[in-house]
């Protein structure tokens, strides 16, 4: 089981590395790691489990955050329509994105960042992602809203990018032009 003790914090060099592609079909070890990652995200949202193990609630986790420099992400989140989405993916890649931007009005947080970093994090409003799931199936998904933001946040981790790298330093609350504000 992954706990907060397994999650590395900002300043750790792995968080700034570009993660390596996972060789497919995935090894049993990589499948086990990815399964543990999705379990963490689900467990962290369960009030009893998260309290028992001291888990900080999260909606996504990337392998570099547990000091594994491989292209794996786990996402478990309820979208704006109340629909639950759960993904455990190898080698996710953004194939295309909208010109239009969006952002979370509440800002973004990260399990690897123990401080609040206020500011607007501009993201693409819509993205198309290709990846391979735990069953070895290729998936091709179109995402928008909160789900698109979460995917971009986690894929950034695979490229050594932290969410606050996107915040405008001179004007942290500057809204991107014609952007969609997502309430969270």
Rosetta constraint file for C-alpha pairs under 8 A:
AtomPair CA 1 CA 36 HARMONIC 6.13 0.50
AtomPair CA 1 CA 39 HARMONIC 7.70 0.50
AtomPair CA 1 CA 40 HARMONIC 7.19 0.50
AtomPair CA 2 CA 6 HARMONIC 6.01 0.50
AtomPair CA 2 CA 7 HARMONIC 7.99 0.50
AtomPair CA 2 CA 36 HARMONIC 6.32 0.50
AtomPair CA 2 CA 37 HARMONIC 6.96 0.50
AtomPair CA 2 CA 39 HARMONIC 7.93 0.50
AtomPair CA 2 CA 40 HARMONIC 5.81 0.50
AtomPair CA 3 CA 7 HARMONIC 7.11 0.50
AtomPair CA 3 CA 40 HARMONIC 7.16 0.50
AtomPair CA 3 CA 53 HARMONIC 6.97 0.50
AtomPair CA 3 CA 54 HARMONIC 7.55 0.50
AtomPair CA 3 CA 55 HARMONIC 6.14 0.50
AtomPair CA 4 CA 54 HARMONIC 7.19 0.50
AtomPair CA 4 CA 55 HARMONIC 5.82 0.50
AtomPair CA 4 CA 56 HARMONIC 7.02 0.50
AtomPair CA 6 CA 66 HARMONIC 5.57 0.50
AtomPair CA 6 CA 67 HARMONIC 7.97 0.50
AtomPair CA 7 CA 65 HARMONIC 5.46 0.50
AtomPair CA 7 CA 66 HARMONIC 4.69 0.50
AtomPair CA 7 CA 67 HARMONIC 7.36 0.50
AtomPair CA 7 CA 111 HARMONIC 7.31 0.50
AtomPair CA 7 CA 112 HARMONIC 6.47 0.50
AtomPair CA 8 CA 12 HARMONIC 6.59 0.50
AtomPair CA 8 CA 65 HARMONIC 5.51 0.50
AtomPair CA 8 CA 66 HARMONIC 5.85 0.50
AtomPair CA 8 CA 67 HARMONIC 6.45 0.50
AtomPair CA 8 CA 112 HARMONIC 5.87 0.50
AtomPair CA 9 CA 65 HARMONIC 7.55 0.50
AtomPair CA 9 CA 111 HARMONIC 7.76 0.50
AtomPair CA 9 CA 112 HARMONIC 4.26 0.50
AtomPair CA 9 CA 113 HARMONIC 5.91 0.50
AtomPair CA 9 CA 114 HARMONIC 7.46 0.50
AtomPair CA 10 CA 15 HARMONIC 6.91 0.50
AtomPair CA 10 CA 112 HARMONIC 5.72 0.50
AtomPair CA 10 CA 113 HARMONIC 5.74 0.50
AtomPair CA 11 CA 15 HARMONIC 7.48 0.50
AtomPair CA 12 CA 16 HARMONIC 7.67 0.50
AtomPair CA 13 CA 17 HARMONIC 6.75 0.50
AtomPair CA 14 CA 64 HARMONIC 6.11 0.50
AtomPair CA 14 CA 65 HARMONIC 7.79 0.50
AtomPair CA 14 CA 67 HARMONIC 6.06 0.50
AtomPair CA 14 CA 68 HARMONIC 7.74 0.50
AtomPair CA 14 CA 69 HARMONIC 6.58 0.50
AtomPair CA 14 CA 160 HARMONIC 7.73 0.50
AtomPair CA 15 CA 64 HARMONIC 5.85 0.50
AtomPair CA 15 CA 65 HARMONIC 6.55 0.50
AtomPair CA 15 CA 67 HARMONIC 7.74 0.50
AtomPair CA 15 CA 157 HARMONIC 6.73 0.50
AtomPair CA 15 CA 160 HARMONIC 5.45 0.50
AtomPair CA 15 CA 161 HARMONIC 7.57 0.50
AtomPair CA 15 CA 162 HARMONIC 7.87 0.50
AtomPair CA 16 CA 157 HARMONIC 7.87 0.50
AtomPair CA 16 CA 159 HARMONIC 7.38 0.50
AtomPair CA 16 CA 160 HARMONIC 3.80 0.50
AtomPair CA 16 CA 161 HARMONIC 6.39 0.50
AtomPair CA 17 CA 69 HARMONIC 7.28 0.50
AtomPair CA 17 CA 158 HARMONIC 7.64 0.50
AtomPair CA 17 CA 159 HARMONIC 6.55 0.50
AtomPair CA 17 CA 160 HARMONIC 4.71 0.50
AtomPair CA 18 CA 69 HARMONIC 7.37 0.50
AtomPair CA 18 CA 158 HARMONIC 5.74 0.50
AtomPair CA 18 CA 159 HARMONIC 4.34 0.50
AtomPair CA 18 CA 160 HARMONIC 5.17 0.50
AtomPair CA 19 CA 64 HARMONIC 7.09 0.50
AtomPair CA 19 CA 69 HARMONIC 4.50 0.50
AtomPair CA 19 CA 70 HARMONIC 4.67 0.50
AtomPair CA 19 CA 71 HARMONIC 5.54 0.50
AtomPair CA 19 CA 158 HARMONIC 5.07 0.50
AtomPair CA 19 CA 159 HARMONIC 6.25 0.50
AtomPair CA 19 CA 160 HARMONIC 7.51 0.50
AtomPair CA 20 CA 69 HARMONIC 6.16 0.50
AtomPair CA 20 CA 70 HARMONIC 4.71 0.50
AtomPair CA 20 CA 71 HARMONIC 5.83 0.50
AtomPair CA 21 CA 70 HARMONIC 5.98 0.50
AtomPair CA 21 CA 71 HARMONIC 5.32 0.50
AtomPair CA 21 CA 91 HARMONIC 5.91 0.50
AtomPair CA 22 CA 26 HARMONIC 6.68 0.50
AtomPair CA 22 CA 30 HARMONIC 7.87 0.50
AtomPair CA 22 CA 70 HARMONIC 6.10 0.50
AtomPair CA 22 CA 71 HARMONIC 6.02 0.50
AtomPair CA 22 CA 72 HARMONIC 7.63 0.50
AtomPair CA 22 CA 90 HARMONIC 6.49 0.50
AtomPair CA 22 CA 91 HARMONIC 6.29 0.50
AtomPair CA 23 CA 27 HARMONIC 7.70 0.50
AtomPair CA 24 CA 136 HARMONIC 7.91 0.50
AtomPair CA 25 CA 136 HARMONIC 6.53 0.50
AtomPair CA 26 CA 30 HARMONIC 5.98 0.50
AtomPair CA 26 CA 31 HARMONIC 6.32 0.50
AtomPair CA 26 CA 136 HARMONIC 7.54 0.50
AtomPair CA 27 CA 31 HARMONIC 6.25 0.50
AtomPair CA 28 CA 32 HARMONIC 6.04 0.50
AtomPair CA 29 CA 33 HARMONIC 6.18 0.50
AtomPair CA 30 CA 34 HARMONIC 6.16 0.50
AtomPair CA 31 CA 35 HARMONIC 6.06 0.50
AtomPair CA 31 CA 134 HARMONIC 6.43 0.50
AtomPair CA 32 CA 36 HARMONIC 6.17 0.50
AtomPair CA 33 CA 37 HARMONIC 6.24 0.50
AtomPair CA 34 CA 38 HARMONIC 6.41 0.50
AtomPair CA 34 CA 63 HARMONIC 7.74 0.50
AtomPair CA 34 CA 72 HARMONIC 6.68 0.50
AtomPair CA 34 CA 73 HARMONIC 7.29 0.50
AtomPair CA 34 CA 74 HARMONIC 7.03 0.50
AtomPair CA 34 CA 88 HARMONIC 6.37 0.50
AtomPair CA 34 CA 89 HARMONIC 7.56 0.50
AtomPair CA 34 CA 134 HARMONIC 7.76 0.50
AtomPair CA 35 CA 39 HARMONIC 6.17 0.50
AtomPair CA 35 CA 88 HARMONIC 7.22 0.50
AtomPair CA 35 CA 134 HARMONIC 7.94 0.50
AtomPair CA 36 CA 40 HARMONIC 6.15 0.50
AtomPair CA 37 CA 41 HARMONIC 6.55 0.50
AtomPair CA 37 CA 61 HARMONIC 6.59 0.50
AtomPair CA 37 CA 62 HARMONIC 7.84 0.50
AtomPair CA 37 CA 63 HARMONIC 7.61 0.50
AtomPair CA 37 CA 73 HARMONIC 7.67 0.50
AtomPair CA 37 CA 74 HARMONIC 5.93 0.50
AtomPair CA 37 CA 88 HARMONIC 7.88 0.50
AtomPair CA 38 CA 42 HARMONIC 6.26 0.50
AtomPair CA 38 CA 61 HARMONIC 7.69 0.50
AtomPair CA 38 CA 74 HARMONIC 4.97 0.50
AtomPair CA 38 CA 75 HARMONIC 6.73 0.50
AtomPair CA 38 CA 76 HARMONIC 7.28 0.50
AtomPair CA 38 CA 87 HARMONIC 7.57 0.50
AtomPair CA 38 CA 88 HARMONIC 6.12 0.50
AtomPair CA 39 CA 43 HARMONIC 5.86 0.50
AtomPair CA 40 CA 44 HARMONIC 5.86 0.50
AtomPair CA 41 CA 45 HARMONIC 6.63 0.50
AtomPair CA 41 CA 57 HARMONIC 7.28 0.50
AtomPair CA 41 CA 58 HARMONIC 5.67 0.50
AtomPair CA 41 CA 59 HARMONIC 5.86 0.50
AtomPair CA 41 CA 60 HARMONIC 6.21 0.50
AtomPair CA 41 CA 61 HARMONIC 6.91 0.50
AtomPair CA 41 CA 74 HARMONIC 7.28 0.50
AtomPair CA 41 CA 75 HARMONIC 6.97 0.50
AtomPair CA 41 CA 76 HARMONIC 6.24 0.50
AtomPair CA 42 CA 46 HARMONIC 6.76 0.50
AtomPair CA 42 CA 59 HARMONIC 7.95 0.50
AtomPair CA 42 CA 76 HARMONIC 6.40 0.50
AtomPair CA 43 CA 49 HARMONIC 5.87 0.50
AtomPair CA 43 CA 50 HARMONIC 6.14 0.50
AtomPair CA 43 CA 55 HARMONIC 7.83 0.50
AtomPair CA 44 CA 49 HARMONIC 6.90 0.50
AtomPair CA 44 CA 50 HARMONIC 4.85 0.50
AtomPair CA 44 CA 55 HARMONIC 5.35 0.50
AtomPair CA 44 CA 56 HARMONIC 6.03 0.50
AtomPair CA 44 CA 57 HARMONIC 4.48 0.50
AtomPair CA 44 CA 58 HARMONIC 6.13 0.50
AtomPair CA 45 CA 50 HARMONIC 6.76 0.50
AtomPair CA 45 CA 57 HARMONIC 5.36 0.50
AtomPair CA 45 CA 58 HARMONIC 6.85 0.50
AtomPair CA 45 CA 59 HARMONIC 7.85 0.50
AtomPair CA 46 CA 50 HARMONIC 5.82 0.50
AtomPair CA 47 CA 51 HARMONIC 6.03 0.50
AtomPair CA 48 CA 52 HARMONIC 6.12 0.50
AtomPair CA 49 CA 53 HARMONIC 6.19 0.50
AtomPair CA 49 CA 55 HARMONIC 7.77 0.50
AtomPair CA 50 CA 54 HARMONIC 5.41 0.50
AtomPair CA 50 CA 55 HARMONIC 4.49 0.50
AtomPair CA 50 CA 56 HARMONIC 6.84 0.50
AtomPair CA 50 CA 57 HARMONIC 7.20 0.50
AtomPair CA 51 CA 55 HARMONIC 6.57 0.50
AtomPair CA 56 CA 111 HARMONIC 7.04 0.50
AtomPair CA 58 CA 110 HARMONIC 7.69 0.50
AtomPair CA 58 CA 111 HARMONIC 6.73 0.50
AtomPair CA 59 CA 75 HARMONIC 5.73 0.50
AtomPair CA 59 CA 76 HARMONIC 5.23 0.50
AtomPair CA 59 CA 77 HARMONIC 5.40 0.50
AtomPair CA 59 CA 150 HARMONIC 7.67 0.50
AtomPair CA 60 CA 73 HARMONIC 7.27 0.50
AtomPair CA 60 CA 74 HARMONIC 5.52 0.50
AtomPair CA 60 CA 75 HARMONIC 4.25 0.50
AtomPair CA 60 CA 76 HARMONIC 6.29 0.50
AtomPair CA 60 CA 77 HARMONIC 7.80 0.50
AtomPair CA 60 CA 150 HARMONIC 6.84 0.50
AtomPair CA 60 CA 154 HARMONIC 6.64 0.50
AtomPair CA 61 CA 65 HARMONIC 6.90 0.50
AtomPair CA 61 CA 73 HARMONIC 5.76 0.50
AtomPair CA 61 CA 74 HARMONIC 5.23 0.50
AtomPair CA 61 CA 75 HARMONIC 6.55 0.50
AtomPair CA 61 CA 111 HARMONIC 7.84 0.50
AtomPair CA 61 CA 154 HARMONIC 6.49 0.50
AtomPair CA 62 CA 66 HARMONIC 7.55 0.50
AtomPair CA 62 CA 71 HARMONIC 7.70 0.50
AtomPair CA 62 CA 72 HARMONIC 5.90 0.50
AtomPair CA 62 CA 73 HARMONIC 4.36 0.50
AtomPair CA 62 CA 74 HARMONIC 6.37 0.50
AtomPair CA 62 CA 154 HARMONIC 5.60 0.50
AtomPair CA 62 CA 155 HARMONIC 7.53 0.50
AtomPair CA 62 CA 157 HARMONIC 6.30 0.50
AtomPair CA 62 CA 158 HARMONIC 6.98 0.50
AtomPair CA 63 CA 67 HARMONIC 6.65 0.50
AtomPair CA 63 CA 68 HARMONIC 5.11 0.50
AtomPair CA 63 CA 69 HARMONIC 6.35 0.50
AtomPair CA 63 CA 70 HARMONIC 6.05 0.50
AtomPair CA 63 CA 71 HARMONIC 6.75 0.50
AtomPair CA 63 CA 72 HARMONIC 5.37 0.50
AtomPair CA 63 CA 73 HARMONIC 6.18 0.50
AtomPair CA 63 CA 158 HARMONIC 7.73 0.50
AtomPair CA 64 CA 68 HARMONIC 4.71 0.50
AtomPair CA 64 CA 69 HARMONIC 4.79 0.50
AtomPair CA 64 CA 70 HARMONIC 6.64 0.50
AtomPair CA 64 CA 157 HARMONIC 6.74 0.50
AtomPair CA 64 CA 158 HARMONIC 6.71 0.50
AtomPair CA 65 CA 111 HARMONIC 7.99 0.50
AtomPair CA 65 CA 112 HARMONIC 6.51 0.50
AtomPair CA 65 CA 157 HARMONIC 7.73 0.50
AtomPair CA 69 CA 158 HARMONIC 7.63 0.50
AtomPair CA 70 CA 158 HARMONIC 7.29 0.50
AtomPair CA 71 CA 90 HARMONIC 5.96 0.50
AtomPair CA 71 CA 91 HARMONIC 4.91 0.50
AtomPair CA 71 CA 92 HARMONIC 7.08 0.50
AtomPair CA 71 CA 158 HARMONIC 5.75 0.50
AtomPair CA 72 CA 88 HARMONIC 7.49 0.50
AtomPair CA 72 CA 89 HARMONIC 5.64 0.50
AtomPair CA 72 CA 90 HARMONIC 4.64 0.50
AtomPair CA 72 CA 91 HARMONIC 6.01 0.50
AtomPair CA 72 CA 92 HARMONIC 7.28 0.50
AtomPair CA 72 CA 158 HARMONIC 7.73 0.50
AtomPair CA 73 CA 87 HARMONIC 7.80 0.50
AtomPair CA 73 CA 88 HARMONIC 5.90 0.50
AtomPair CA 73 CA 89 HARMONIC 5.41 0.50
AtomPair CA 73 CA 90 HARMONIC 6.80 0.50
AtomPair CA 73 CA 92 HARMONIC 7.65 0.50
AtomPair CA 73 CA 154 HARMONIC 6.42 0.50
AtomPair CA 73 CA 155 HARMONIC 7.41 0.50
AtomPair CA 74 CA 86 HARMONIC 7.64 0.50
AtomPair CA 74 CA 87 HARMONIC 5.57 0.50
AtomPair CA 74 CA 88 HARMONIC 4.38 0.50
AtomPair CA 74 CA 89 HARMONIC 6.38 0.50
AtomPair CA 75 CA 85 HARMONIC 7.51 0.50
AtomPair CA 75 CA 86 HARMONIC 5.56 0.50
AtomPair CA 75 CA 87 HARMONIC 5.05 0.50
AtomPair CA 75 CA 88 HARMONIC 6.51 0.50
AtomPair CA 75 CA 150 HARMONIC 7.60 0.50
AtomPair CA 75 CA 151 HARMONIC 7.68 0.50
AtomPair CA 76 CA 84 HARMONIC 7.26 0.50
AtomPair CA 76 CA 85 HARMONIC 5.66 0.50
AtomPair CA 76 CA 86 HARMONIC 4.35 0.50
AtomPair CA 76 CA 87 HARMONIC 6.45 0.50
AtomPair CA 77 CA 84 HARMONIC 5.78 0.50
AtomPair CA 77 CA 85 HARMONIC 5.41 0.50
AtomPair CA 77 CA 86 HARMONIC 6.61 0.50
AtomPair CA 77 CA 147 HARMONIC 7.52 0.50
AtomPair CA 78 CA 82 HARMONIC 5.46 0.50
AtomPair CA 78 CA 83 HARMONIC 5.24 0.50
AtomPair CA 78 CA 84 HARMONIC 4.29 0.50
AtomPair CA 78 CA 85 HARMONIC 6.05 0.50
AtomPair CA 79 CA 83 HARMONIC 5.41 0.50
AtomPair CA 79 CA 84 HARMONIC 6.52 0.50
AtomPair CA 79 CA 85 HARMONIC 7.36 0.50
AtomPair CA 79 CA 145 HARMONIC 7.73 0.50
AtomPair CA 79 CA 146 HARMONIC 6.12 0.50
AtomPair CA 79 CA 147 HARMONIC 6.48 0.50
AtomPair CA 80 CA 145 HARMONIC 7.55 0.50
AtomPair CA 80 CA 146 HARMONIC 7.04 0.50
AtomPair CA 87 CA 133 HARMONIC 7.56 0.50
AtomPair CA 88 CA 133 HARMONIC 5.99 0.50
AtomPair CA 88 CA 134 HARMONIC 6.42 0.50
AtomPair CA 89 CA 131 HARMONIC 6.10 0.50
AtomPair CA 89 CA 132 HARMONIC 5.57 0.50
AtomPair CA 89 CA 133 HARMONIC 4.67 0.50
AtomPair CA 89 CA 134 HARMONIC 6.55 0.50
AtomPair CA 90 CA 131 HARMONIC 5.91 0.50
AtomPair CA 90 CA 132 HARMONIC 5.10 0.50
AtomPair CA 90 CA 133 HARMONIC 6.16 0.50
AtomPair CA 90 CA 134 HARMONIC 7.56 0.50
AtomPair CA 91 CA 131 HARMONIC 5.49 0.50
AtomPair CA 91 CA 132 HARMONIC 6.63 0.50
AtomPair CA 92 CA 129 HARMONIC 6.44 0.50
AtomPair CA 92 CA 130 HARMONIC 5.71 0.50
AtomPair CA 92 CA 131 HARMONIC 4.28 0.50
AtomPair CA 92 CA 132 HARMONIC 7.19 0.50
AtomPair CA 92 CA 155 HARMONIC 7.06 0.50
AtomPair CA 93 CA 129 HARMONIC 5.43 0.50
AtomPair CA 93 CA 130 HARMONIC 5.42 0.50
AtomPair CA 93 CA 131 HARMONIC 6.33 0.50
AtomPair CA 93 CA 155 HARMONIC 7.60 0.50
AtomPair CA 94 CA 127 HARMONIC 6.62 0.50
AtomPair CA 94 CA 128 HARMONIC 5.76 0.50
AtomPair CA 94 CA 129 HARMONIC 4.53 0.50
AtomPair CA 94 CA 130 HARMONIC 6.66 0.50
AtomPair CA 95 CA 127 HARMONIC 7.50 0.50
AtomPair CA 95 CA 128 HARMONIC 5.50 0.50
AtomPair CA 95 CA 129 HARMONIC 5.58 0.50
AtomPair CA 95 CA 130 HARMONIC 6.72 0.50
AtomPair CA 96 CA 127 HARMONIC 5.75 0.50
AtomPair CA 96 CA 128 HARMONIC 5.31 0.50
AtomPair CA 96 CA 129 HARMONIC 7.48 0.50
AtomPair CA 97 CA 124 HARMONIC 6.28 0.50
AtomPair CA 97 CA 125 HARMONIC 7.66 0.50
AtomPair CA 97 CA 126 HARMONIC 5.60 0.50
AtomPair CA 97 CA 127 HARMONIC 4.23 0.50
AtomPair CA 97 CA 128 HARMONIC 6.32 0.50
AtomPair CA 98 CA 124 HARMONIC 5.92 0.50
AtomPair CA 98 CA 125 HARMONIC 6.15 0.50
AtomPair CA 98 CA 126 HARMONIC 5.23 0.50
AtomPair CA 98 CA 127 HARMONIC 6.42 0.50
AtomPair CA 99 CA 124 HARMONIC 6.85 0.50
AtomPair CA 99 CA 125 HARMONIC 7.75 0.50
AtomPair CA 100 CA 124 HARMONIC 6.13 0.50
AtomPair CA 100 CA 125 HARMONIC 5.57 0.50
AtomPair CA 100 CA 126 HARMONIC 7.64 0.50
AtomPair CA 100 CA 178 HARMONIC 7.25 0.50
AtomPair CA 100 CA 179 HARMONIC 6.31 0.50
AtomPair CA 100 CA 180 HARMONIC 7.96 0.50
AtomPair CA 101 CA 122 HARMONIC 6.36 0.50
AtomPair CA 101 CA 123 HARMONIC 5.45 0.50
AtomPair CA 101 CA 124 HARMONIC 4.42 0.50
AtomPair CA 101 CA 125 HARMONIC 4.63 0.50
AtomPair CA 101 CA 126 HARMONIC 7.97 0.50
AtomPair CA 101 CA 176 HARMONIC 6.81 0.50
AtomPair CA 101 CA 177 HARMONIC 7.79 0.50
AtomPair CA 101 CA 178 HARMONIC 7.31 0.50
AtomPair CA 101 CA 179 HARMONIC 4.70 0.50
AtomPair CA 101 CA 180 HARMONIC 6.39 0.50
AtomPair CA 102 CA 122 HARMONIC 5.98 0.50
AtomPair CA 102 CA 123 HARMONIC 5.29 0.50
AtomPair CA 102 CA 124 HARMONIC 5.82 0.50
AtomPair CA 102 CA 125 HARMONIC 4.73 0.50
AtomPair CA 102 CA 145 HARMONIC 7.48 0.50
AtomPair CA 102 CA 149 HARMONIC 7.92 0.50
AtomPair CA 102 CA 176 HARMONIC 7.65 0.50
AtomPair CA 102 CA 179 HARMONIC 4.79 0.50
AtomPair CA 102 CA 180 HARMONIC 4.37 0.50
AtomPair CA 102 CA 181 HARMONIC 5.78 0.50
AtomPair CA 102 CA 182 HARMONIC 6.97 0.50
AtomPair CA 103 CA 107 HARMONIC 7.47 0.50
AtomPair CA 103 CA 120 HARMONIC 6.56 0.50
AtomPair CA 103 CA 121 HARMONIC 5.86 0.50
AtomPair CA 103 CA 122 HARMONIC 5.19 0.50
AtomPair CA 103 CA 123 HARMONIC 5.84 0.50
AtomPair CA 103 CA 125 HARMONIC 7.93 0.50
AtomPair CA 103 CA 149 HARMONIC 7.36 0.50
AtomPair CA 103 CA 179 HARMONIC 7.22 0.50
AtomPair CA 103 CA 180 HARMONIC 6.54 0.50
AtomPair CA 103 CA 181 HARMONIC 5.41 0.50
AtomPair CA 103 CA 182 HARMONIC 5.89 0.50
AtomPair CA 104 CA 108 HARMONIC 6.84 0.50
AtomPair CA 104 CA 120 HARMONIC 7.18 0.50
AtomPair CA 104 CA 121 HARMONIC 7.27 0.50
AtomPair CA 104 CA 146 HARMONIC 7.63 0.50
AtomPair CA 104 CA 149 HARMONIC 7.92 0.50
AtomPair CA 104 CA 181 HARMONIC 6.06 0.50
AtomPair CA 104 CA 182 HARMONIC 4.74 0.50
AtomPair CA 104 CA 183 HARMONIC 6.05 0.50
AtomPair CA 104 CA 184 HARMONIC 6.62 0.50
AtomPair CA 105 CA 120 HARMONIC 7.20 0.50
AtomPair CA 105 CA 181 HARMONIC 5.93 0.50
AtomPair CA 105 CA 182 HARMONIC 5.81 0.50
AtomPair CA 105 CA 183 HARMONIC 5.50 0.50
AtomPair CA 105 CA 184 HARMONIC 6.99 0.50
AtomPair CA 106 CA 183 HARMONIC 6.98 0.50
AtomPair CA 106 CA 184 HARMONIC 6.38 0.50
AtomPair CA 107 CA 118 HARMONIC 6.39 0.50
AtomPair CA 107 CA 119 HARMONIC 5.93 0.50
AtomPair CA 107 CA 120 HARMONIC 5.59 0.50
AtomPair CA 107 CA 121 HARMONIC 6.53 0.50
AtomPair CA 108 CA 117 HARMONIC 7.81 0.50
AtomPair CA 108 CA 120 HARMONIC 7.95 0.50
AtomPair CA 108 CA 121 HARMONIC 7.03 0.50
AtomPair CA 108 CA 163 HARMONIC 7.07 0.50
AtomPair CA 109 CA 113 HARMONIC 7.11 0.50
AtomPair CA 109 CA 116 HARMONIC 7.07 0.50
AtomPair CA 109 CA 117 HARMONIC 7.38 0.50
AtomPair CA 109 CA 163 HARMONIC 7.79 0.50
AtomPair CA 110 CA 114 HARMONIC 7.72 0.50
AtomPair CA 110 CA 163 HARMONIC 7.90 0.50
AtomPair CA 117 CA 164 HARMONIC 6.96 0.50
AtomPair CA 118 CA 172 HARMONIC 7.24 0.50
AtomPair CA 119 CA 164 HARMONIC 7.98 0.50
AtomPair CA 119 CA 167 HARMONIC 6.01 0.50
AtomPair CA 119 CA 168 HARMONIC 7.76 0.50
AtomPair CA 119 CA 172 HARMONIC 4.50 0.50
AtomPair CA 119 CA 173 HARMONIC 5.01 0.50
AtomPair CA 120 CA 167 HARMONIC 5.84 0.50
AtomPair CA 120 CA 168 HARMONIC 7.72 0.50
AtomPair CA 120 CA 172 HARMONIC 6.02 0.50
AtomPair CA 120 CA 173 HARMONIC 5.26 0.50
AtomPair CA 120 CA 174 HARMONIC 6.78 0.50
AtomPair CA 120 CA 175 HARMONIC 6.70 0.50
AtomPair CA 121 CA 163 HARMONIC 6.83 0.50
AtomPair CA 121 CA 164 HARMONIC 6.99 0.50
AtomPair CA 121 CA 166 HARMONIC 5.52 0.50
AtomPair CA 121 CA 167 HARMONIC 5.21 0.50
AtomPair CA 122 CA 166 HARMONIC 6.61 0.50
AtomPair CA 122 CA 167 HARMONIC 7.37 0.50
AtomPair CA 122 CA 175 HARMONIC 7.81 0.50
AtomPair CA 122 CA 176 HARMONIC 6.46 0.50
AtomPair CA 123 CA 149 HARMONIC 6.23 0.50
AtomPair CA 123 CA 152 HARMONIC 7.25 0.50
AtomPair CA 124 CA 148 HARMONIC 7.44 0.50
AtomPair CA 124 CA 149 HARMONIC 7.44 0.50
AtomPair CA 125 CA 144 HARMONIC 5.80 0.50
AtomPair CA 125 CA 145 HARMONIC 6.28 0.50
AtomPair CA 125 CA 148 HARMONIC 6.81 0.50
AtomPair CA 125 CA 149 HARMONIC 7.66 0.50
AtomPair CA 125 CA 179 HARMONIC 7.76 0.50
AtomPair CA 125 CA 180 HARMONIC 7.05 0.50
AtomPair CA 126 CA 142 HARMONIC 7.27 0.50
AtomPair CA 126 CA 143 HARMONIC 5.63 0.50
AtomPair CA 126 CA 144 HARMONIC 4.49 0.50
AtomPair CA 126 CA 145 HARMONIC 7.17 0.50
AtomPair CA 126 CA 148 HARMONIC 6.14 0.50
AtomPair CA 127 CA 142 HARMONIC 5.87 0.50
AtomPair CA 127 CA 143 HARMONIC 5.36 0.50
AtomPair CA 127 CA 144 HARMONIC 6.60 0.50
AtomPair CA 127 CA 148 HARMONIC 6.21 0.50
AtomPair CA 128 CA 140 HARMONIC 7.08 0.50
AtomPair CA 128 CA 141 HARMONIC 5.61 0.50
AtomPair CA 128 CA 142 HARMONIC 4.39 0.50
AtomPair CA 128 CA 143 HARMONIC 6.17 0.50
AtomPair CA 129 CA 139 HARMONIC 7.97 0.50
AtomPair CA 129 CA 140 HARMONIC 5.72 0.50
AtomPair CA 129 CA 141 HARMONIC 5.35 0.50
AtomPair CA 129 CA 142 HARMONIC 6.46 0.50
AtomPair CA 129 CA 143 HARMONIC 7.76 0.50
AtomPair CA 130 CA 138 HARMONIC 7.13 0.50
AtomPair CA 130 CA 139 HARMONIC 5.58 0.50
AtomPair CA 130 CA 140 HARMONIC 4.45 0.50
AtomPair CA 130 CA 141 HARMONIC 6.51 0.50
AtomPair CA 131 CA 138 HARMONIC 5.79 0.50
AtomPair CA 131 CA 139 HARMONIC 5.42 0.50
AtomPair CA 131 CA 140 HARMONIC 6.74 0.50
AtomPair CA 132 CA 136 HARMONIC 5.69 0.50
AtomPair CA 132 CA 137 HARMONIC 5.38 0.50
AtomPair CA 132 CA 138 HARMONIC 4.48 0.50
AtomPair CA 132 CA 139 HARMONIC 5.90 0.50
AtomPair CA 133 CA 137 HARMONIC 5.47 0.50
AtomPair CA 133 CA 138 HARMONIC 6.61 0.50
AtomPair CA 133 CA 139 HARMONIC 7.07 0.50
AtomPair CA 143 CA 147 HARMONIC 6.10 0.50
AtomPair CA 143 CA 148 HARMONIC 4.97 0.50
AtomPair CA 144 CA 148 HARMONIC 4.71 0.50
AtomPair CA 144 CA 149 HARMONIC 7.68 0.50
AtomPair CA 145 CA 149 HARMONIC 6.57 0.50
AtomPair CA 145 CA 182 HARMONIC 6.72 0.50
AtomPair CA 146 CA 150 HARMONIC 6.21 0.50
AtomPair CA 146 CA 182 HARMONIC 6.84 0.50
AtomPair CA 147 CA 151 HARMONIC 6.19 0.50
AtomPair CA 148 CA 152 HARMONIC 6.22 0.50
AtomPair CA 149 CA 153 HARMONIC 6.18 0.50
AtomPair CA 150 CA 154 HARMONIC 6.26 0.50
AtomPair CA 151 CA 155 HARMONIC 6.00 0.50
AtomPair CA 152 CA 156 HARMONIC 5.93 0.50
AtomPair CA 153 CA 157 HARMONIC 6.74 0.50
AtomPair CA 153 CA 162 HARMONIC 7.79 0.50
AtomPair CA 153 CA 163 HARMONIC 6.37 0.50
AtomPair CA 154 CA 158 HARMONIC 6.95 0.50
AtomPair CA 155 CA 159 HARMONIC 6.81 0.50
AtomPair CA 156 CA 160 HARMONIC 6.40 0.50
AtomPair CA 156 CA 161 HARMONIC 4.93 0.50
AtomPair CA 156 CA 162 HARMONIC 6.64 0.50
AtomPair CA 156 CA 163 HARMONIC 7.58 0.50
AtomPair CA 157 CA 161 HARMONIC 5.33 0.50
AtomPair CA 157 CA 162 HARMONIC 6.33 0.50
AtomPair CA 161 CA 165 HARMONIC 6.69 0.50
AtomPair CA 162 CA 166 HARMONIC 7.84 0.50
AtomPair CA 163 CA 167 HARMONIC 7.55 0.50
AtomPair CA 167 CA 172 HARMONIC 5.65 0.50
AtomPair CA 168 CA 172 HARMONIC 4.80 0.50
AtomPair CA 168 CA 173 HARMONIC 7.64 0.50
AtomPair CA 168 CA 174 HARMONIC 7.26 0.50
AtomPair CA 175 CA 179 HARMONIC 7.17 0.50
